[in-house]
Amino acid sequence: MKLMMVARRYPPDVRSGTETVFENLYQQARTRHEVRLVVGYRSSRSLVPPEALAVDLRGANKAVSWAKLWTAARQEARRFRPQAVLGNSIEVPHVGVPTACIVHDLNFGGGDRGLVTRAKERFYKIRSRKLDAVVTVSNAARLSLAEAGMDDSRLHVIHNGVDIDTFKPTDGPRPAGDEGVVHFAYPSRILPGKGQHIAIDALARLRREYKKRAKLTIVGAASDTIFLDQLKIQAYQQPVEFHTDVPRIAPFYQAADVILFPTLMEEGFGFTAVDGMSSGKPIIWSDQPAVREATGGLGFPVPQGDVEAMRDAMMTLMDDPELRARVGAEGRKFVVERYSWPQVWGRYERLLGGML
């Protein structure tokens, strides 16, 4: 198959769960097919693959970015003549061949449905009519897209993959003086909708004898620096440390005993939870449909925004290392059986082949 893949953002120039998904799909596709990658960059050309057709989007607003990417993709399609196109954003242009697009969710980085969000949903609805298929990453996300007005007959669910060789259990040495300390970690983009303040609040409410042997690490891209400053104030004199914009996040999963995921967003999948499961860790997660689907219900769901329920789950796991180990092993097994990238690419391959 001759396949053109198009994305406005690509790692490591821009890195979040959605970009990482597309990067892994590209690496799988290029081992099996003739693939042309068309991507934008906002920081440096050197931060996207050298073989890609790279579109300079530095300083451009969203409308200009879309226009530049559209133009580049159309021109490349005339040269490359793909049999199919796979895009990682709804604005991928239709170039006269079967075209599919991935839509991960409709939360747009926030937790509410204001006027701007509703306008974006209308845009997605209109754009989706030009596509042959819209891939979404959970049945819960599919329901949300259908409720937003997208044609359900064009929607296809393919769960995201996990790099099970990177996110894997390890038995590395513990830092000196950490004997008896239970390490919690929340790896995620740092912004209000992800609920890092919930994790810090839950830690702060631990009973004194528990807090003496607890530690929380907040790690991820600082998408909202004002919120990050607020979190640091909230965490003052609490056993909390911050690591922002780290080059590799897997070691933070592996160094933890428990992963927290108190997101306030309507997630499409829940990478923090599933990457943590792949790393062999028990997860305390906000109970919502997409995360429940992605985890298979394994781990410790708590009502969304319920700080005391999260605190109680944290204390339960602190008291029972055997429970932590058993739930972590169950999670790893679940992920390996369902979410390896070769398995996931095979599902995309069948969809794209069926469009030809």
Summary of the structure (lengths in Angstrom):
residues: 356
radius of gyration: 20.8
end to end distance: 9.4
largest distance: 67.0
contacts: 1211
relative contact order: 0.13
helix: 44%
strand: 18%
